[in-house]
Amino acid sequence: MSIKAAVITISDRSAEGLREDTSGPTAVRLLEEAGVKVIETAIVHDDVRAIAESVQTLAYDEVDLVITTGGTGISPQDYTARAMDPLLRFDIPGIPEAIRYQGIKKGVPGAILSRSRAGVMVLGRNRTLVINLPGSVGAVKDGMEVVIPLLDHAIDQMRGGDHVA
């Protein structure tokens, strides 16, 4: 199955050029190694409007998947979860639950503090799977271990495919 994706890094410091973005390129590399075609990337400030506009803009390009990294914690400047409120037609809670569990299994108790979300965004006839990952490279790797094996099935289902027995 051909899957087109976009990756958005949400980081004030990276957007201002004060810190190199390492989580976004990690997500891109892991997706491409899995055969996903990453057609766009972006770095945006941790701001509700900037995040929402970036996700919407990239989804207009009819990508199947948008991965975000960063802004999922509980600090005062973490806005990714709130930015998803007007965008997601419905949530898929099992994905972020599994990603949090993956971090906990690997000995990162703070993984439980992530407010990551996953769901489907609908723009006209196009449906886009949106998955928020935390901003650390380790969390992106853990998240991708969960996400990549389910992508073909999830995208097929999102496009209206039949359930497998």
C-alpha positions in Angstrom: 0.0 0.0 0.0 1.2 3.5 -0.8 1.1 5.9 2.1 1.9 9.6 1.9 2.9 11.4 5.1 3.9 14.7 6.6 5.9 15.3 9.8 5.6 18.4 11.9 7.9 19.3 14.8 6.3 21.5 17.4 9.1 23.3 19.3 9.5 27.0 20.0 13.3 26.6 20.3 13.6 24.7 17.0 11.3 27.1 15.2 13.5 30.0 16.3 16.7 28.2 15.3 17.9 27.9 18.8 17.9 24.1 18.9 18.4 21.6 16.1 15.3 19.5 15.4 16.2 15.9 16.0 12.8 14.3 16.7 11.3 15.3 13.3 14.1 13.9 11.2 14.0 10.7 13.4 10.3 10.3 12.5 11.0 10.9 8.8 13.8 8.3 8.8 11.7 5.6 10.5 8.7 6.2 8.2 10.8 6.1 5.1 12.6 3.0 6.3 9.1 1.5 6.6 8.2 2.4 3.0 6.1 5.5 3.8 6.7 8.4 1.4 7.2 11.6 3.5 6.3 14.5 1.2 6.5 17.4 3.6 8.0 18.4 6.9 7.6 21.6 9.0 8.7 23.1 12.3 6.2 25.3 14.1 6.0 27.2 17.4 4.1 25.5 20.3 1.0 27.7 19.7 -2.5 26.3 19.2 -3.2 28.3 16.0 0.2 27.5 14.4 -0.1 23.8 15.2 -3.7 23.6 13.9 -2.9 25.6 10.7 0.2 23.5 10.0 -1.7 20.2 10.4 -4.6 21.5 8.2 -2.3 22.8 5.5 -0.4 19.6 5.2 -3.6 17.6 5.2 -4.9 19.6 2.3 -2.1 18.0 0.2 -4.0 14.8 0.7 -1.5 13.1 2.9 -2.7 9.9 4.6 -0.8 10.5 7.8 0.4 13.5 9.8 2.9 12.8 12.6 3.6 15.5 15.0 6.4 15.5 17.5 6.5 17.7 20.6 4.1 19.8 22.7 2.4 16.8 24.3 3.6 17.2 27.9 2.1 19.0 30.8 4.2 22.2 30.8 2.5 25.5 30.4 3.7 25.8 26.7 2.5 22.3 25.6 -0.5 23.0 23.3 -0.6 20.1 20.8 -3.5 18.2 22.4 -5.6 21.4 22.6 -4.8 22.2 18.9 -6.3 18.8 17.9 -9.8 19.7 19.4 -11.2 21.4 16.3 -9.3 19.1 13.8 -10.1 15.5 14.7 -13.4 14.2 13.6 -12.9 11.3 16.1 -10.1 10.1 18.4 -8.4 6.7 18.3 -7.5 6.4 22.0 -5.8 3.0 21.7 -2.8 4.4 19.7 -1.6 7.0 22.3 -2.4 4.5 25.1 -0.2 1.9 23.4 2.6 4.5 22.8 2.5 5.5 26.5 2.6 1.9 27.5 5.6 1.3 25.2 7.5 4.0 27.0 6.6 2.7 30.4 7.7 -0.8 29.4 11.1 0.7 28.4 11.5 2.2 31.9 10.3 5.7 31.3 7.7 6.3 34.0 7.2 9.9 32.7 5.7 8.5 29.5 2.4 8.3 31.4 2.3 12.2 31.5 2.1 12.5 27.7 -1.1 14.0 26.4 -0.6 12.6 22.9 -3.7 12.1 20.8 -4.5 10.2 17.6 -7.5 10.5 15.4 -8.9 11.0 12.0 -9.3 14.4 10.4 -11.7 14.8 7.5 -11.3 17.5 4.9 -13.9 17.1 2.1 -13.4 13.6 0.8 -9.9 13.2 2.2 -9.3 11.5 5.5 -6.0 11.9 7.3 -4.7 9.9 10.3 -3.1 12.3 12.8 -0.8 11.0 15.5 0.9 13.2 18.1 4.2 11.9 19.5 6.3 13.4 22.3 9.3 15.5 21.2 12.2 13.4 22.4 14.0 11.1 20.0 13.5 8.2 22.3 9.8 8.8 22.5 9.6 9.1 18.7 11.4 5.8 18.4 9.1 4.2 20.9 6.0 5.6 19.3 7.0 4.5 15.8 7.5 0.9 17.1 3.8 1.0 17.9 2.6 3.0 14.9 4.5 1.5 11.9 3.1 -2.1 12.2 -0.5 -0.8 12.2 -0.2 1.8 9.4 -1.2 -0.3 6.4 -4.3 -1.6 8.2 -5.2 1.8 9.7 -4.9 3.6 6.4 -6.8 0.9 4.6 -9.6 1.1 7.2 -9.6 4.9 7.0 -10.0 4.6 3.2 -13.1 2.3 3.7 -11.4 -1.1 3.5 -13.0 -4.2 4.9 -12.2 -5.5 8.3 -9.8 -8.5 8.4 -10.8 -11.6 10.3 
